[in-house]
Amino acid sequence: MIFLRRAAILLVALFSQSIAPAAFQVAASVSTDHTNGIYQAGDTVHWKIDWRGDESPTGVRYDVKSGDLKTIAEGELHFENNAAELTTKLDKPGTALLEVKWDSPGADGNPVHWRALGGAIASPEKIQLSAERPADFDAFWEAKLKELAAVPANPQLTVADGGDPEVGYWKITMDNIRGTKIHGQLARPKNGDKLPALLIVQWAGVYGLKQDWVTRRAEQGWLTLNIEAHDLPIDESEDFYDERSATTLRNYPAIGNDDRETSYFLRMYLSCYRAAEYLTQRPDWNGKTLVVMGDSQGGLQTFITAALHPKVTAGLALVPAGCDMLGPDVGRKPGWPFWIWNAKGKELEKVRQAARYYDVANFASRIKCPMLVGLGLIDETCPPAGVFAALNQVTAPKEVVILPHSAHQDYDGSQAAFRARRDDVWLPALRNGKAPPINQ
């Protein structure tokens, strides 16, 4: 699953050995003395760096960052029997990220840059917001929901072949604010009068939707709606989406990001609300269960939908984006889309103020339903400190799956623990009308 193309490239640089010349198939792995990566403020992390491969480890450097942002220690690693050790004291609630870096010669004679990461977190339940929630935050979003309500949804469904004789499949469009559209796909089992509903929202990028994202959930008994993040048809050619990504939607998170009234995310957030509302108005909804789930930008939308729509009964978010947009003010890296680092050519203070109305962390206190959230301790796209700043505002029941070896994507099963809880435990319980069995 690709959340961001850039993240996919980064992942190869982090972990892949196969792209290096055969003589330099070496790698470093990082571990901590607490296998789950969780500590208390005041504890000391004992890092171990293991070197694998035939070549001797030379010129290997390290960089320890607090909050994924501020360097607190750096230097050259010295190995003994292909192992090195470091310590980092965690003085306060927050995170530490260890980056190990080295080079090897490439086939063209130029160096190949390598890196490996390790992560730790201290007293995560005590990590606080980087800035107070705006006083008129709720009033702003209530006004936006009224603006949306003034536009009839006008759902238009087109039956199509979903590739499964046991599942009904439709393409759907709805009207959204300011002349925009919502595009998606809907599937449900052909048997059953009243069904639990599942809304699936999408990670970042510009791309079409795959049918099996809804049909396989429909096979499991869900009335499933999956929507595009953009005002685009769902099943055009790859070239179509590449062209939009390079032109009208190039760096779309920055579009209008210096004004809360013009942010690109306004239409996106309201499309999630309207999609959830549509499911609740269908006669085949069971009137009880409405789940929203997504990864990365989809995790962002999951939080937003759970916060805005009162009938959402559970939210399932993996590596949620959009958390703690003013994190740099307190020495933390913000989560994608890095609002205040994405202000080129604009007045920074205006971008800062607009960001506060779209920050996931400021929606979190509105959430009343159970939440399942997964986060990676070496995720540099959606850093764990910012995610916890948001999570700590959620007063509803919640389960947090900390993934100690996970970057933003699922490398070598690094996110398997979250997917097991979501797919094998939470979703079956919710589908059957039961409360999710929350692990504290």
C-alpha positions as CSV (number, residue, x, y, z in Angstrom):
1,M,0.0,0.0,0.0
2,I,1.5,3.3,-1.0
3,F,0.6,6.4,1.1
4,L,3.0,8.8,-0.6
5,R,5.4,8.1,-3.5
6,R,8.1,9.9,-1.7
7,A,7.6,7.7,1.3
8,A,7.9,4.6,-0.8
9,I,11.3,5.8,-2.2
10,L,12.5,6.6,1.4
11,L,11.5,3.1,2.5
12,V,13.8,1.5,-0.1
13,A,16.6,3.7,1.0
14,L,16.0,2.7,4.6
15,F,15.8,-1.0,4.3
16,S,16.5,-2.6,0.9
17,Q,19.7,-4.5,0.5
18,S,19.0,-5.9,-3.0
19,I,19.7,-2.6,-4.8
20,A,23.3,-2.3,-3.5
21,P,26.2,-3.9,-5.3
22,A,26.7,-7.5,-4.3
23,A,30.0,-6.8,-2.5
24,F,28.3,-4.2,-0.3
25,Q,25.1,-6.0,0.7
26,V,25.4,-4.8,4.3
27,A,22.9,-3.3,6.6
28,A,22.5,-2.1,10.2
29,S,19.6,-2.9,12.5
30,V,18.7,-0.8,15.5
31,S,17.0,-2.1,18.7
32,T,16.3,-0.8,22.2
33,D,16.5,-2.5,25.6
34,H,12.7,-2.1,25.9
35,T,11.4,-4.2,23.0
36,N,8.2,-2.2,22.7
37,G,10.1,1.1,22.6
38,I,8.1,2.5,25.5
39,Y,9.8,4.2,28.5
40,Q,9.0,6.7,31.3
41,A,10.2,10.2,31.4
42,G,13.6,10.1,33.2
43,D,14.5,6.7,31.8
44,T,17.6,6.0,29.7
45,V,17.3,4.2,26.4
46,H,20.0,1.7,25.6
47,W,20.4,1.4,21.8
48,K,22.1,-1.5,20.1
49,I,23.2,-1.3,16.5
50,D,24.0,-4.6,14.9
51,W,26.0,-4.7,11.7
52,R,25.4,-7.4,9.1
53,G,27.5,-8.2,6.0
54,D,31.0,-9.0,4.9
55,E,32.4,-5.5,4.9
56,S,33.8,-3.9,8.1
57,P,31.7,-1.1,9.4
58,T,33.6,2.1,8.8
59,G,32.5,5.7,8.6
60,V,29.2,4.9,10.2
61,R,27.6,8.0,11.9
62,Y,24.6,8.5,14.1
63,D,22.2,11.3,14.9
64,V,19.7,11.2,17.8
65,K,16.8,13.6,17.5
66,S,14.3,14.7,20.1
67,G,10.7,14.9,18.7
68,D,12.1,13.7,15.3
69,L,13.3,17.3,14.9
70,K,16.0,18.6,17.2
71,T,19.4,16.9,17.2
72,I,20.5,16.1,20.8
73,A,23.5,13.9,20.0
74,E,25.6,12.9,17.0
75,G,28.9,11.4,16.1
76,E,30.7,8.3,14.7
77,L,29.8,4.8,15.8
78,H,32.6,2.5,17.0
79,F,31.8,-1.2,16.5
80,E,33.2,-4.2,18.4
81,N,32.3,-7.6,17.0
82,N,30.0,-5.9,14.6
83,A,27.9,-4.3,17.3
84,A,27.8,-0.8,18.8
85,E,25.8,0.7,21.7
86,L,24.5,4.2,22.6
87,T,22.4,5.6,25.4
88,T,19.9,8.5,25.4
89,K,18.2,9.9,28.4
90,L,14.6,10.8,27.9
91,D,14.2,13.8,30.2
92,K,10.5,14.5,29.5
93,P,7.5,13.0,27.7
94,G,8.2,12.7,24.0
95,T,10.2,10.7,21.5
96,A,13.7,10.0,20.4
97,L,14.7,8.9,16.9
98,L,18.1,7.3,16.2
99,E,19.4,7.6,12.7
100,V,22.4,5.5,11.6
101,K,24.0,6.5,8.3
102,W,26.7,5.1,6.1
103,D,27.7,5.0,2.4
104,S,28.8,2.3,0.0
105,P,30.1,2.6,-3.6
106,G,27.5,2.4,-6.2
107,A,27.9,0.6,-9.6
108,D,28.4,4.0,-11.3
109,G,31.2,4.9,-8.9
110,N,29.0,7.3,-6.9
111,P,28.2,6.6,-3.2
112,V,25.0,4.9,-2.2
113,H,23.6,6.5,0.9
114,W,22.1,4.1,3.5
115,R,20.3,4.7,6.8
116,A,18.6,2.7,9.5
117,L,16.3,4.0,12.2
118,G,15.3,3.2,15.8
119,G,12.6,4.8,17.9
120,A,11.7,5.3,21.5
121,I,8.9,7.1,23.3
122,A,8.7,8.3,26.9
123,S,5.4,8.7,28.9
124,P,3.3,8.9,25.8
125,E,0.1,9.5,27.7
126,K,1.6,12.8,28.9
127,I,2.5,14.4,25.5
128,Q,0.5,17.6,25.2
129,L,-0.7,19.8,22.3
130,S,1.8,22.2,20.8
131,A,-0.8,25.0,20.9
132,E,-4.2,25.6,22.4
133,R,-7.3,24.9,20.3
134,P,-8.8,28.0,18.7
135,A,-11.6,29.4,20.8
136,D,-14.0,29.5,17.8
137,F,-12.9,26.1,16.5
138,D,-16.3,24.4,17.0
139,A,-18.2,27.5,15.8
140,F,-16.2,27.5,12.6
141,W,-16.9,23.8,11.8
142,E,-20.6,24.1,12.8
143,A,-20.8,26.9,10.2
144,K,-19.2,24.7,7.6
145,L,-21.6,21.8,8.3
146,K,-24.5,24.3,7.8
147,E,-22.9,25.4,4.5
148,L,-22.8,21.7,3.4
149,A,-26.4,21.1,4.6
150,A,-27.5,23.9,2.3
151,V,-26.3,21.8,-0.7
152,P,-28.6,18.8,-1.5
153,A,-26.5,15.6,-1.6
154,N,-28.1,14.5,-4.8
155,P,-26.6,11.0,-4.8
156,Q,-26.3,9.4,-8.2
157,L,-25.6,5.6,-8.4
158,T,-24.6,3.7,-11.4
159,V,-24.7,-0.1,-11.2
160,A,-21.5,-1.8,-12.4
161,D,-19.8,-5.2,-12.4
162,G,-18.0,-5.6,-9.2
163,G,-16.6,-9.0,-10.2
164,D,-18.4,-11.0,-7.5
165,P,-21.8,-12.5,-8.1
166,E,-22.6,-12.4,-4.3
167,V,-22.0,-8.6,-4.1
168,G,-23.8,-5.6,-5.5
169,Y,-21.5,-2.8,-6.8
170,W,-22.2,0.8,-7.8
171,K,-20.3,3.9,-8.7
172,I,-21.6,6.9,-6.8
173,T,-21.4,10.7,-7.0
174,M,-22.7,13.3,-4.6
175,D,-22.7,17.1,-4.6
176,N,-20.4,18.9,-2.2
177,I,-19.9,22.6,-1.3
178,R,-19.1,25.3,-3.8
179,G,-19.9,23.3,-6.9
180,T,-17.6,20.4,-6.2
181,K,-18.4,16.6,-6.3
182,I,-17.8,13.5,-4.2
183,H,-16.9,10.4,-6.2
184,G,-16.8,6.9,-4.8
185,Q,-17.8,3.3,-5.0
186,L,-20.4,1.4,-3.0
187,A,-20.7,-2.4,-2.4
188,R,-23.0,-4.6,-0.3
189,P,-23.8,-8.3,0.0
190,K,-26.8,-9.2,-2.1
191,N,-28.3,-10.9,0.8
192,G,-29.4,-9.1,4.0
193,D,-31.9,-6.3,4.6
194,K,-30.2,-4.3,7.3
195,L,-26.4,-4.1,7.3
196,P,-23.6,-2.5,9.4
197,A,-21.9,0.4,7.4
198,L,-18.2,0.9,6.8
199,L,-16.8,4.1,5.3
200,I,-13.2,3.7,3.8
201,V,-11.2,6.9,3.2
202,Q,-8.0,7.2,1.3
203,W,-4.3,7.8,1.9
204,A,-2.5,10.7,0.2
205,G,-1.8,11.0,-3.5
206,V,-3.8,11.2,-6.7
207,Y,-5.0,7.8,-8.0
208,G,-8.1,5.8,-8.8
209,L,-10.0,3.4,-6.5
210,K,-9.7,-0.4,-6.7
211,Q,-13.0,-2.4,-6.7
212,D,-11.8,-5.0,-4.2
213,W,-11.3,-2.3,-1.6
214,V,-15.1,-2.3,-1.2
215,T,-16.1,-5.7,-2.6
216,R,-14.0,-7.8,-0.1
217,R,-15.5,-5.9,2.8
218,A,-19.0,-6.4,1.3
219,E,-18.2,-10.1,1.2
220,Q,-17.7,-9.9,5.0
221,G,-21.2,-8.5,5.4
222,W,-20.6,-4.7,5.3
223,L,-22.5,-2.0,3.5
224,T,-19.2,-0.4,2.3
225,L,-18.6,3.1,0.8
226,N,-15.2,4.1,-0.4
227,I,-14.6,7.7,-1.5
228,E,-12.0,9.6,-3.5
229,A,-10.1,12.3,-1.6
230,H,-10.4,14.5,-4.7
231,D,-13.0,15.7,-7.0
232,L,-12.0,13.2,-9.6
233,P,-13.6,10.1,-11.3
234,I,-12.6,6.9,-9.6
235,D,-11.6,4.7,-12.6
236,E,-9.6,6.6,-15.1
237,S,-6.2,5.6,-16.5
238,E,-3.0,5.9,-14.5
239,D,-1.9,8.6,-17.0
240,F,-5.0,10.6,-16.1
241,Y,-4.1,10.7,-12.4
242,D,-0.4,11.3,-13.1
243,E,-1.4,14.4,-15.2
244,R,-3.6,15.8,-12.5
245,S,-0.9,15.1,-9.9
246,A,1.6,17.1,-12.0
247,T,-0.7,20.0,-12.8
248,T,-3.9,21.0,-11.1
249,L,-3.3,18.9,-8.0
250,R,0.4,19.3,-7.7
251,N,1.2,19.8,-4.0
252,Y,-2.5,19.9,-3.3
253,P,-2.1,20.2,0.4
254,A,-0.8,23.7,-0.1
255,I,-3.7,24.9,-2.1
256,G,-5.4,27.7,-0.2
257,N,-3.5,26.8,3.0
258,D,-3.2,30.4,4.1
259,D,-6.9,30.8,4.8
260,R,-9.3,28.5,6.7
261,E,-12.0,29.3,4.1
262,T,-10.0,28.3,1.1
263,S,-7.9,25.3,2.3
264,Y,-8.0,22.3,0.0
265,F,-8.9,20.2,2.9
266,L,-12.2,22.0,3.5
267,R,-13.9,20.1,0.6
268,M,-12.1,16.9,1.6
269,Y,-13.2,17.0,5.3
270,L,-16.8,17.8,4.3
271,S,-16.9,15.1,1.8
272,C,-16.2,12.6,4.6
273,Y,-19.1,14.0,6.6
274,R,-21.4,13.8,3.7
275,A,-20.4,10.2,2.9
276,A,-21.1,9.2,6.5
277,E,-24.4,11.0,6.4
278,Y,-25.3,9.2,3.2
279,L,-24.8,5.8,4.7
280,T,-27.0,6.7,7.7
281,Q,-29.8,7.7,5.3
282,R,-29.9,4.4,3.3
283,P,-32.8,2.1,4.1
284,D,-30.4,-0.9,4.2
285,W,-28.3,0.5,7.1
286,N,-29.0,-1.3,10.3
287,G,-29.2,2.0,12.2
288,K,-26.6,0.9,14.8
289,T,-23.1,0.5,13.3
290,L,-21.2,3.1,11.3
291,V,-17.4,2.5,11.2
292,V,-14.9,4.8,9.4
293,M,-11.3,3.7,8.7
294,G,-8.2,4.7,6.7
295,D,-4.5,4.9,6.7
296,S,-2.2,8.0,6.7
297,Q,-4.3,10.8,5.0
298,G,-7.2,8.3,5.5
299,G,-6.3,8.2,9.2
300,L,-6.6,12.0,9.2
301,Q,-10.0,11.7,7.6
302,T,-11.0,9.0,10.1
303,F,-10.4,11.3,13.0
304,I,-12.2,14.1,11.3
305,T,-15.3,12.0,10.5
306,A,-15.4,10.5,14.0
307,A,-15.2,14.0,15.4
308,L,-17.8,15.7,13.2
309,H,-20.5,13.0,12.6
310,P,-22.4,11.9,15.8
311,K,-23.5,8.6,14.4
312,V,-20.0,7.2,13.8
313,T,-19.6,4.3,16.3
314,A,-15.9,3.5,15.8
315,G,-12.8,4.9,14.1
316,L,-9.9,2.8,12.9
317,A,-6.8,4.8,11.9
318,L,-3.3,3.7,11.0
319,V,-0.4,6.2,11.0
320,P,-2.8,9.1,10.9
321,A,-1.6,12.3,9.2
322,G,-2.4,15.9,10.1
323,C,-1.5,15.8,13.8
324,D,0.1,18.6,15.7
325,M,0.7,21.1,12.9
326,L,2.5,23.6,15.2
327,G,4.8,20.9,16.7
328,P,8.0,22.8,15.7
329,D,7.0,25.5,18.2
330,V,7.8,23.0,21.0
331,G,10.6,21.1,19.3
332,R,8.5,18.4,17.5
333,K,8.3,17.6,13.9
334,P,4.7,18.0,12.6
335,G,2.8,15.4,10.7
336,W,2.2,15.4,7.0
337,P,1.2,17.7,5.2
338,F,3.6,19.8,7.2
339,W,1.4,22.9,7.0
340,I,3.9,25.5,8.2
341,W,6.7,24.1,6.2
342,N,4.5,24.2,3.1
343,A,4.1,28.0,3.0
344,K,6.4,29.0,0.2
345,G,5.3,32.3,-1.3
346,K,2.7,32.9,1.4
347,E,2.5,34.8,4.6
348,L,3.6,32.3,7.2
349,E,1.4,33.6,10.0
350,K,-1.7,33.2,7.9
351,V,-0.7,29.6,7.2
352,R,-0.1,29.0,10.9
353,Q,-3.5,30.3,11.8
354,A,-5.3,28.4,9.1
355,A,-3.5,25.2,10.1
356,R,-5.0,25.3,13.6
357,Y,-8.5,24.8,12.1
358,Y,-7.5,21.6,10.2
359,D,-5.2,20.1,12.8
360,V,-6.4,16.6,13.7
361,A,-5.3,17.2,17.3
362,N,-7.9,20.0,17.6
363,F,-10.7,17.7,16.4
364,A,-9.8,14.8,18.8
365,S,-11.6,16.1,21.9
366,R,-14.9,16.0,19.9
367,I,-14.7,12.2,19.4
368,K,-17.2,10.2,21.4
369,C,-16.8,6.7,19.8
370,P,-14.1,4.0,20.4
371,M,-10.9,4.5,18.4
372,L,-8.3,2.0,17.3
373,V,-5.1,3.8,16.3
374,G,-1.7,2.4,15.1
375,L,1.5,4.5,15.0
376,G,5.1,3.8,14.1
377,L,8.0,4.8,16.3
378,I,10.2,5.4,13.3
379,D,7.6,7.1,11.2
380,E,9.1,10.4,9.9
381,T,6.0,11.2,7.8
382,C,3.5,11.1,10.7
383,P,5.7,11.3,13.8
384,P,4.5,9.4,16.9
385,A,4.7,12.4,19.3
386,G,2.2,14.4,17.3
387,V,-0.1,11.4,17.0
388,F,0.0,11.1,20.8
389,A,-0.7,14.8,21.2
390,A,-3.9,14.2,19.3
391,L,-4.7,10.9,21.0
392,N,-4.4,12.4,24.4
393,Q,-7.3,14.7,23.7
394,V,-9.6,11.7,23.0
395,T,-11.6,11.0,26.1
396,A,-13.6,8.1,24.5
397,P,-12.4,4.5,24.9
398,K,-9.3,3.9,22.7
399,E,-6.7,1.3,21.9
400,V,-3.3,2.4,20.7
401,V,-1.1,-0.1,18.9
402,I,2.5,1.1,19.1
403,L,4.6,-0.3,16.2
404,P,8.2,-0.1,17.4
405,H,9.8,-1.0,14.0
406,S,7.4,0.7,11.7
407,A,8.1,3.6,9.5
408,H,5.1,5.1,7.5
409,Q,4.6,2.0,5.5
410,D,4.3,-1.7,6.2
411,Y,7.8,-3.0,5.7
412,D,8.3,-6.7,6.3
413,G,5.2,-7.0,8.5
414,S,6.1,-4.0,10.7
415,Q,2.4,-3.0,10.9
416,A,1.0,-6.5,11.2
417,A,0.1,-6.1,14.8
418,F,-2.3,-3.2,14.0
419,R,-3.9,-5.0,11.0
420,A,-4.5,-8.1,13.1
421,R,-6.3,-6.1,15.8
422,R,-8.3,-4.2,13.1
423,D,-9.2,-7.1,10.7
424,D,-9.3,-10.0,13.1
425,V,-10.7,-8.5,16.2
426,W,-12.3,-5.0,15.9
427,L,-14.1,-5.3,12.6
428,P,-15.7,-8.7,13.3
429,A,-16.9,-7.5,16.7
430,L,-18.3,-4.3,15.3
431,R,-19.9,-6.1,12.3
432,N,-21.7,-8.4,14.7
433,G,-23.0,-5.5,16.8
434,K,-20.6,-6.0,19.7
435,A,-18.4,-3.5,21.5
436,P,-14.8,-3.7,20.4
437,P,-12.6,-5.6,22.9
438,I,-10.3,-2.8,23.8
439,N,-6.7,-3.5,25.0
440,Q,-5.6,-0.6,27.2
